[in-house]
Amino acid sequence: MVVASMNIERRPDLTQQEFINGYLRSNVPLIVTAATKDWNMSWDLEHWAERFGEEPVQIYDDLFTLMDVDSLSSYLDRFTGEDAEQTLNGPQPYVRWYSKMKDVDFVWADSVFERISRHWHRPRFLPESNYLLPYSPERPLDPTKDLFPGRGLFISGKGARTRLHCDPWASDAVLCQLFGSKKIVMFSPGSVSEKQGHEVTSGGSDSSVEADKDRMQRSPDFEDILKPNEILYIPHGWYHAVESLTDSVSLTWNFVHQTTGVHYLRYLMSPESGNSRDVLGFFLNPIPGIH
Ligand SMILES: O=C(O)CCC(=O)C(=O)O
């Protein structure tokens, strides 16, 4: 029997308590539609090129393997717009422009985050304090200024995608859609065995969101389209795949709040966490504010 996927629940906005009790604690995805209404950053790609075109950006494949470093305007010229280059053998390149998340010199997006910091604010439904990743049990954190793991600008041409995966560090994430729209499919943690998870994340590069669904041999729990100004909350342990239906710009970051601390502790005690010592160590002693 084929069970149809559902759309993700949408709410215009909610309080921190409603978010913590109804979604963070219960590990349930959510799309918040009006939390960005006073952000002033829904710029088109020409505007991004005009302001930041000279900057070097990190260019990835359809998951998290770094392929190249080039200027933002070169990427936009080649891979966005009506006559975007189509890669025949392999995935469309994807700009995942992260701010610093380990102690190495790199083309991090820190200075760009500093330049855009006054154009947005922490979505008010997200907790201000009591974070375990970054480790900040007392001091409130502000994603416009403070570093978070996986904080990045995701810039992609139509058809670029992020293959099915589950986010690292037992962390939750938010994906804020600034421009364009994205197709999202999500599979609940209990529905994916470790073996199957490994198979799908290391699976073929010819794949599409539809091929990911086929490999899972079941319908996703949720299937939806994230539209401009909406924020998707991705709880830990959920496998998800994303495809840019148009040229697209999103802003994202990961976090662990004390509400989900038990899962994080379990992860820290597992051998898997050994692969992320650089990131985990970096955020154990976060340096406050823009630097
Ligand atoms: O927007 C995308 O392409 C991928 C987003 C995602 O998977 C994530 O933030 O974990």
The ligand as an SDF file (V2000), in Angstrom:
LIG
                    3D

 10  9  0  0  0  0  0  0  0  0999 V2000
   18.8870   23.8190    1.0420 O   0  0  0  0  0  0  0  0  0  0  0  0
   19.5040   22.8180    0.7580 C   0  0  0  0  0  0  0  0  0  0  0  0
   19.8560   22.5470   -0.3930 O   0  0  0  0  0  0  0  0  0  0  0  0
   19.8750   21.8230    1.8180 C   0  0  0  0  0  0  0  0  0  0  0  0
   19.4910   22.2260    3.2000 C   0  0  0  0  0  0  0  0  0  0  0  0
   19.7880   21.1230    4.1590 C   0  0  0  0  0  0  0  0  0  0  0  0
   19.7100   19.9830    3.8430 O   0  0  0  0  0  0  0  0  0  0  0  0
   20.1810   21.4110    5.4910 C   0  0  0  0  0  0  0  0  0  0  0  0
   20.2090   22.5910    5.8830 O   0  0  0  0  0  0  0  0  0  0  0  0
   20.4950   20.4420    6.2240 O   0  0  0  0  0  0  0  0  0  0  0  0
  1  2  2  0
  2  3  1  0
  2  4  1  0
  4  5  1  0
  5  6  1  0
  6  7  2  0
  6  8  1  0
  8  9  2  0
  8 10  1  0
M  END
$$$$
